[in-house]
C-alpha cells in the first residue's frame, strides 16, 4: 500500500537528533519564509489549515506522530506512544510522556486530546475546524481530566486505516488555556465536553475559534508550547519568532531562534541579499535567475493538487456556470507550462500512486483541453463574469489566470483577476471572489495531510475545508468507504465511482500536482523538503550551521 493509505503500523521511529542529540541551543538565528500568511496558532481551524501555520508550528505543537521527509508517518516518542489494544472495534491506548510539560509549566494531559476530538469530530458544529476526517469515527475518548493516558475507541466497523493522522503534530491545542480563559477550573473544558454541557461547549468552541489569533499585541501566555520551540513574539509585518523552549524535555534544538515570515513582494530581493536562510514555497514563485550561488535549490512534487475551488454562492452557484468555466479552462496548456502532466486527482492525492489511473474516467476527458463551444453552450450563450482569486504576487498563478482569461473570453466568459496577500479562504467565504486558485482546502502552499483519505474529506459534506459547500450522498459514501478500505481493487473501484460523480458536478477543477521549491543557504544543514502541509519545518529543531 502507498504510505498515504497506510496506518501507524508502517511508521518509523525518529532517530533522536539525527546524530545531533545533546547539542545545546546556539545563539544563532535563521529566517524561514513560507507560502501563506500566519493568522493563527490554531492550525486545525479552516483558516489555520490553509495558512503557513503548519509549516511554522510542527515543532511547537508536537503530537504522537508527524510527517517525515517523504510524507511518511513518524512516531514522536518524545511526546508519547500509541498501542493497538483491540480490533473490533479498533481500540487504541495513548500514553503521553510523563515528562511532557508546556512551556508555562503546566503538564500536557489527555484533556488536550478531548478538545482536539470535540473540535474536529463534527459533533459540535460551532467549532470552525478544517476537517473531521478520522475524528468523526471515534465513539469515545476515555480520559480522566488531568491524566496522561487515554483510550480511544472507534465506532464498530469503522477501523480507519490512517489513524496515525489523529492527535498528531499541530492537531492539539492546550485545553488548560481555555480552562483559565473561561474560568472553568482545572479540567473544566474536558469535563464539559464529556458531559455534553451545551452552553459551555458553545463558549469553548468560540474560544477555540478565536483565542489563538496571531496579532502583535497577543498575550503570549495563551500560546504555550509542547515542543522544542515556543512562540516568542508576533511581528507587525505578519512574521512570528520562535525561541528554544527551556521546558522541552527532549533533545534541545540546535538553532536558538527562528523567525518565520510569509512570502511577500520582497521575496526576490530578500533572496538576492541573502536575508533568508530557508525559503519553502510553491514552485514558480522564485525565478531561476533570482537564486544566487549561496543557496542550494531543490525542486520536488508535493502531495497536493493545484486546483480551482468554486464558490457555493454567487455567479458559480449554478452547476452550469461551474461547468462552463471548467470547460473553457485549458488544463493541458496550463500543466504543460508547469512541466507536469494534467492531474485528474479527485479523491486520491498521493503522488506516484498506482491508483491514480482509477480517476481517469471517461467524464474527465471532456475537460482535458479547452472546449470553447461546450463552455458557451453550458451557459446558453449568456455572458458570465467570474472573479478568480489567488494569494499574490505569484508569477505562476498569474500565468494560470491569464491562460484561463484568454481561453474563456472566446466563450463569452469574463475572468477578473483578484490577487493580493490577503486573498484566501475568507475571500471565498465572504463572496469577495467566485473561484479560488489554490491547493487543497484553500492552501497557498501544499494543503496535503499526507493521506489521500484525509485529503478527500475536502469534498465531504459538512467538512470545514469543503469550501465549495459541495454535498453529495454518493460521494460521501465513497469517501467514508475509502477511509476503512485496504484492498487495492476496492479502492480503485471506489475512486472511479467518486470521480464519475465529481466530474459531473465539478465543485472543484484539478489542474496539476503542485510543485515545490526549497532554497537553503549553503551553510545550513539537515534542512529537508516535505511534500505535506508541514513543509521543511517538520524537523526545524535539527537544522544547524556548518
C-alpha positions in Angstrom: 0.0 0.0 0.0 1.2 3.6 -0.6 2.0 5.4 2.5 -0.9 7.8 2.0 -3.3 4.9 2.8 -1.1 3.2 5.4 -1.7 3.3 9.1 0.7 3.8 12.0 1.9 0.2 11.8 4.1 1.4 9.0 5.6 4.2 10.9 9.3 4.6 11.5 10.8 5.9 14.7 12.7 9.2 14.5 16.3 8.8 15.4 16.7 11.4 18.0 18.6 14.4 16.8 19.8 12.8 13.6 23.2 12.4 15.3 22.9 15.8 16.9 21.4 14.6 20.2 22.7 16.6 23.1 23.7 19.7 21.2 22.9 22.9 23.1 20.8 25.6 21.5 23.2 28.1 19.9 22.8 31.9 19.8 22.3 31.6 16.0 19.1 32.8 14.4 17.7 32.0 11.0 14.9 33.4 8.8 12.4 30.9 7.3 10.0 32.0 4.6 6.8 30.1 3.9 3.9 30.2 1.5 1.0 31.5 3.4 0.2 34.2 6.0 0.4 33.3 9.7 -3.0 34.4 11.1 -3.5 31.9 13.8 -1.8 29.4 16.1 -4.7 27.1 15.5 -3.7 25.0 12.5 -6.7 22.8 12.9 -9.1 25.6 12.0 -10.3 26.2 8.4 -8.1 29.4 8.1 -5.2 27.9 10.0 -5.0 24.7 8.0 -4.9 26.7 4.7 -2.2 29.1 6.0 1.5 28.9 6.6 1.0 28.0 10.2 1.5 24.2 9.8 5.0 25.0 8.2 5.8 27.2 11.2 4.5 25.1 14.2 5.2 21.5 13.5 7.9 21.5 16.3 6.0 23.9 18.5 2.8 21.9 18.8 4.0 18.3 18.9 1.9 15.2 19.0 2.1 11.4 18.9 3.2 11.5 15.2 4.3 13.8 12.5 5.0 13.6 8.7 8.6 12.9 7.7 10.5 14.0 4.6 8.8 11.5 2.3 5.4 12.2 3.8 5.5 9.1 5.9 4.1 8.8 9.4 6.9 9.1 12.0 6.2 8.2 15.6 7.3 11.0 18.0 8.2 9.0 21.1 9.3 12.2 22.9 5.6 13.1 23.1 4.2 9.7 23.8 3.2 6.3 22.5 0.2 4.6 20.8 -0.7 1.0 21.2 -3.4 -1.0 19.4 -5.3 -3.0 22.1 -8.4 -4.0 20.2 -9.5 -4.6 16.6 -13.3 -5.0 16.8 -13.9 -2.2 17.4 -10.5 -0.6 16.8 -9.2 0.5 20.2 -6.0 2.5 20.8 -4.3 3.3 24.1 -2.4 6.6 24.1 0.3 7.4 26.7 1.7 10.9 27.0 5.3 11.1 28.2 5.4 11.6 31.9 7.9 14.4 31.4 5.7 16.3 28.9 5.1 19.8 30.1 4.1 23.0 28.4 6.4 26.0 28.3 4.2 27.6 31.0 5.0 24.7 33.3 1.5 23.1 33.1 1.5 19.3 32.3 0.4 18.0 28.9 -2.6 15.9 29.6 -5.3 13.9 27.8 -7.6 17.0 28.2 -5.9 18.2 25.0 -6.9 15.1 23.2 -10.6 15.5 24.3 -10.5 19.1 23.0 -9.0 18.0 19.7 -11.6 15.3 19.2 -14.5 17.6 20.1 -13.3 20.3 17.8 -12.8 18.1 14.8 -15.4 15.4 15.2 -18.3 17.3 13.7 -20.5 16.6 16.7 -20.3 20.2 17.8 -20.8 22.4 14.7 -19.8 25.7 16.5 -16.1 24.7 16.1 -14.7 26.1 12.9 -12.5 23.0 12.2 -11.0 22.3 8.8 -11.6 18.6 8.8 -13.4 15.9 10.7 -11.5 13.0 8.9 -10.9 10.2 11.4 -12.2 12.1 14.4 -15.8 11.7 13.2 -15.3 7.9 13.5 -14.4 7.9 17.2 -17.0 6.5 19.6 -15.2 7.6 22.7 -12.1 9.3 24.0 -11.8 7.8 27.5 -9.8 10.4 29.5 -9.8 11.3 33.2 -9.1 15.0 33.1 -5.6 15.9 34.2 -4.2 12.4 33.4 -1.7 11.4 30.8 -3.5 8.3 29.4 -6.5 8.0 27.1 -8.2 5.1 25.5 -9.7 5.9 22.1 -12.4 3.6 20.7 -13.6 3.8 17.1 -17.2 3.2 16.0 -17.7 -0.5 15.3 -16.8 -1.4 11.7 -15.1 2.0 11.3 -11.4 0.9 11.7 -9.9 3.9 10.0 -6.7 3.0 8.3 -4.9 6.3 8.7 -5.4 6.6 12.4 -1.8 7.8 12.7 -3.1 11.1 11.5 -5.1 11.6 14.7 -3.6 13.5 17.7 -0.5 14.3 15.7 1.6 17.4 15.3 -0.4 20.6 15.1 -3.7 18.9 15.8 -3.9 19.6 19.6 -4.1 22.8 21.5 -3.7 23.5 25.2 -7.0 22.9 26.9 -5.8 24.4 30.1 -5.6 27.8 28.4 -9.4 27.7 27.7 -9.9 26.4 31.3 -8.4 29.6 32.5 -9.9 31.9 29.8 -13.4 30.7 30.5 -12.9 30.3 34.3 -13.9 26.6 34.2 -11.2 25.4 36.6 -8.7 22.6 36.1 -10.1 20.1 33.7 -13.2 22.1 33.1 -13.0 22.0 29.3 -12.7 18.2 29.2 -15.5 17.7 31.7 -17.9 20.0 29.8 -17.2 18.2 26.5 -17.5 14.8 28.1 -20.8 15.6 29.7 -22.3 17.3 26.8 -22.8 20.7 28.6 -24.3 22.5 25.5 -24.0 26.2 26.6 -20.5 25.7 27.9 -19.5 23.8 24.8 -20.6 26.7 22.7 -18.4 29.0 24.7 -15.5 26.6 24.4 -16.0 26.5 20.6 -16.0 30.3 20.3 -12.8 30.4 22.4 -11.2 27.7 20.3 -12.0 29.6 17.1 -10.6 33.0 18.3 -8.2 32.7 21.3 -5.2 31.8 19.3 -5.3 34.5 16.6 -1.8 35.8 16.0 -1.6 39.6 16.5 1.3 41.8 17.6 -0.5 42.6 20.9 -1.3 38.9 21.5 -1.0 37.7 25.1 1.8 35.1 24.8 0.7 33.4 28.0 -2.1 31.9 25.9 0.3 30.3 23.5 2.3 27.8 25.5 4.3 25.2 23.6 4.7 21.5 24.0 7.7 21.2 21.6 11.3 22.2 21.2 10.3 25.7 20.2 7.9 28.2 21.7 6.3 31.4 20.3 8.4 34.3 21.4 6.8 37.2 19.5 4.4 38.2 16.8 5.6 40.9 14.4 3.7 43.8 12.9 4.8 42.6 9.5 3.0 39.2 9.9 6.1 37.3 10.9 6.4 35.3 14.1 9.6 34.5 16.1 10.2 31.1 17.7 12.7 30.6 20.5 14.1 27.5 22.1 11.7 26.2 24.8 13.6 25.7 28.0 10.8 23.4 29.3 11.3 20.9 26.4 12.1 17.5 27.8 13.7 16.1 24.6 16.9 16.9 22.7 17.5 20.6 22.6 17.0 22.4 19.3 20.3 23.3 17.5 19.2 26.8 16.4 18.2 29.2 19.2 15.8 31.4 17.3 13.8 31.1 14.1 11.8 33.9 12.5 9.1 32.6 10.2 7.7 35.0 7.6 5.0 34.7 4.9 6.4 35.3 1.4 5.7 38.8 0.1 6.6 41.1 -2.8 10.1 41.5 -1.4 10.9 37.8 -1.7 13.3 38.0 -4.6 15.2 40.9 -3.0 15.5 39.0 0.3 16.9 36.0 -1.5 19.4 38.0 -3.6 20.6 39.8 -0.5 20.9 36.5 1.5 18.4 37.8 4.2 16.5 34.5 4.3 18.3 31.2 5.1 15.4 28.9 4.2 12.7 29.5 1.6 10.0 26.8 1.3 7.4 27.9 -1.3 5.4 26.7 -4.3 7.5 26.4 -7.4 7.2 29.3 -9.9 7.2 32.0 -7.2 11.0 32.3 -7.5 12.7 32.6 -10.9 15.8 30.6 -11.6 17.8 33.7 -12.2 16.8 35.1 -8.8 18.7 32.5 -6.9 22.4 33.3 -6.1 25.1 30.7 -5.8 25.0 30.9 -2.0 21.8 28.8 -2.0 21.2 25.2 -2.7 17.9 24.7 -4.6 15.7 21.6 -4.6 12.5 21.3 -6.7 10.1 18.5 -5.9 6.5 17.5 -6.2 4.0 17.9 -3.3 1.2 15.6 -2.3 -1.3 18.4 -3.2 -3.2 19.3 -6.3 -3.3 22.9 -7.6 -7.0 23.5 -8.4 -9.9 25.8 -8.9 -12.3 25.8 -6.0 -15.7 27.2 -7.0 -17.8 29.2 -4.5 -21.0 27.9 -3.2 -22.8 31.2 -3.9 -22.8 34.0 -6.4 -22.0 33.6 -10.1 -20.9 30.0 -9.8 -23.7 28.6 -7.6 -25.3 27.2 -10.8 -23.7 23.9 -11.9 -23.9 25.0 -15.5 -21.7 28.1 -14.8 -19.1 25.9 -13.0 -19.1 23.5 -15.9 -18.7 26.3 -18.3 -15.6 27.7 -16.6 -14.2 24.2 -16.3 -14.8 23.5 -20.0 -13.0 26.7 -21.2 -10.0 26.2 -18.8 -7.0 25.0 -20.9 -5.9 22.4 -18.4 -3.4 20.8 -20.9 -1.7 24.0 -21.7 -1.6 25.1 -18.0 0.1 21.8 -16.9 2.5 21.9 -19.9 3.6 25.3 -18.9 4.5 24.0 -15.4 6.2 21.0 -17.0 4.0 18.3 -15.4 1.0 16.2 -16.6 -2.6 17.3 -16.1 -3.9 15.9 -12.8 -7.3 14.2 -12.7 -7.0 13.6 -9.0 -10.3 13.9 -7.2 -10.1 11.8 -4.1 -6.6 10.3 -4.4 -4.0 12.9 -4.0 -1.0 10.6 -3.5 1.9 11.2 -5.9 3.4 8.2 -7.8 0.4 6.1 -6.9 -0.7 3.1 -8.8 -4.3 4.0 -8.0 -4.1 7.3 -9.9 -5.4 5.8 -13.1 -8.7 4.9 -11.4 -9.8 8.5 -11.6 -9.1 8.9 -15.3 -12.8 8.1 -16.0 -14.5 8.9 -19.3 -16.0 12.0 -17.9 -12.6 13.5 -17.2 -11.7 13.5 -20.9 -14.1 16.3 -21.8 -12.1 18.7 -19.6 -8.6 17.7 -20.8 -8.3 20.7 -23.1 -10.4 23.9 -23.6 -13.8 23.4 -25.2 -15.0 26.9 -26.0 -18.1 25.7 -27.8 -19.0 23.5 -24.9 -18.5 26.3 -22.4 -20.7 28.6 -24.4 -23.4 26.0 -24.6 -23.2 25.4 -20.8 -24.3 28.9 -20.1 -26.7 29.0 -23.1 -24.6 31.7 -24.8 -25.2 34.2 -22.0 -22.3 36.3 -20.7 -20.8 35.4 -17.4 -18.3 37.3 -15.3 -16.1 35.4 -12.8 -13.8 36.8 -10.1 -10.8 34.5 -9.9 -8.6 35.0 -6.9 -5.3 33.8 -5.5 -2.7 34.8 -3.0 -0.3 37.1 -4.8 2.1 38.2 -6.0 2.7 34.8 -7.7 4.1 34.7 -11.2 3.0 31.1 -11.9 -0.6 31.6 -10.7 -0.8 34.9 -12.6 0.1 33.0 -15.8 -2.6 30.3 -15.0 -5.3 33.0 -14.6 -4.1 34.7 -17.8 -4.4 31.5 -19.8 -7.9 30.9 -18.4 -8.9 34.5 -19.1 -7.8 34.3 -22.7 -9.5 31.0 -23.4 -12.7 31.7 -21.6 -13.2 35.1 -23.3 -13.9 33.3 -26.5 -16.9 31.6 -24.8 -18.2 34.9 -23.6 -16.9 34.4 -20.0 -15.1 37.3 -18.5 -12.5 36.4 -15.9 -11.5 39.2 -13.5 -8.2 38.6 -11.7 -8.1 39.2 -7.9 -4.7 38.8 -6.4 -3.2 40.1 -3.2 -1.5 38.8 0.0 -4.9 38.7 1.7 -6.8 36.5 -0.8 -7.7 33.1 0.6 -10.3 31.0 2.3 -12.1 34.0 3.8 -12.3 35.7 0.4 -14.3 32.8 -0.9 -16.5 32.6 2.2 -17.2 36.3 2.1 -18.2 36.2 -1.6 -15.3 38.5 -2.5 -14.3 36.1 -5.2 -16.1 33.3 -7.2 -13.1 31.0 -7.7 -10.1 30.4 -5.5 -6.9 29.1 -7.3 -5.1 27.3 -4.6 -4.1 24.0 -3.1 -6.5 21.7 -1.3 -8.7 23.4 1.3 -7.6 26.8 0.0 -3.9 26.4 1.0 -1.4 28.8 -0.5 1.2 26.1 -0.3 0.7 22.3 -0.1 -2.6 21.6 1.6 -2.0 17.9 1.8 -2.2 16.0 5.1 0.0 13.3 3.6 -3.1 11.0 3.5 -5.3 10.8 0.4 -8.1 9.6 2.7 -7.9 12.7 4.9 -7.4 15.0 1.9 -10.6 13.6 0.2 -12.7 14.9 3.1 -12.4 18.4 1.5 -15.3 17.1 -0.7 -17.3 15.5 2.1 -20.5 17.4 3.0 -20.2 19.5 6.1 -16.4 19.4 6.3 -14.9 22.8 7.2 -12.5 22.9 4.3 -15.1 21.9 1.8 -15.1 25.5 0.6 -17.4 24.9 -2.4 -20.1 23.7 0.0 -20.4 20.5 -2.0 -22.8 17.9 -0.8 -23.5 14.5 -2.5 -24.5 11.4 -0.5 -22.9 9.1 -3.0 -19.6 10.9 -2.8 -19.9 11.0 1.0 -20.3 7.2 0.9 -17.3 6.7 -1.3 -15.1 8.8 1.0 -16.3 7.0 4.1 -15.6 3.6 2.5 -12.1 4.7 1.4 -11.3 5.6 5.0 -11.6 1.9 6.1 -10.6 0.1 2.9 -7.2 -1.6 2.4 -7.9 -3.7 -0.7 -6.4 -2.0 -3.8 -9.1 -3.3 -6.1 -11.9 -2.0 -3.9 -10.0 1.3 -3.6 -9.8 1.6 -7.4 -13.5 0.8 -7.8 -14.4 3.5 -5.2 -12.2 6.1 -6.7 -13.7 5.5 -10.1 -17.2 5.8 -8.8 -16.4 9.0 -6.9 -14.6 10.5 -9.9 -17.5 10.0 -12.2 -19.9 11.9 -9.9 -17.4 14.7 -9.3 -16.6 15.3 -12.9 -20.3 15.7 -13.5 -20.8 18.2 -10.6 -17.4 20.0 -10.8 -17.3 21.6 -7.3 -13.6 21.9 -8.0 -11.3 21.5 -11.0 -7.9 19.8 -10.6 -5.1 21.3 -12.7 -1.7 19.8 -11.8 0.3 18.5 -8.9 1.7 21.4 -7.1 5.5 21.6 -7.4 7.6 22.9 -4.6 10.9 24.8 -4.3 13.2 24.7 -1.3 16.1 27.1 -1.1 18.7 26.7 1.7 21.8 28.7 2.2 24.9 26.6 1.7 26.0 26.9 5.4 22.8 25.3 6.7 22.5 21.6 7.4 19.7 19.0 7.8 17.0 21.1 6.1 14.8 18.6 4.2 11.8 19.1 1.9 8.5 17.6 2.8 5.5 17.1 0.4 2.8 17.8 3.0 1.4 21.0 4.6 4.1 20.9 7.2 6.9 21.5 4.7 10.5 21.8 5.7 9.5 22.8 9.2 8.9 19.2 10.1 12.4 18.9 11.7 13.4 22.6 12.3 14.8 21.7 15.7 17.5 19.7 13.9 18.5 22.5 11.5 22.1 23.6 12.1 25.1 25.5 10.7 28.2 24.0 9.2 
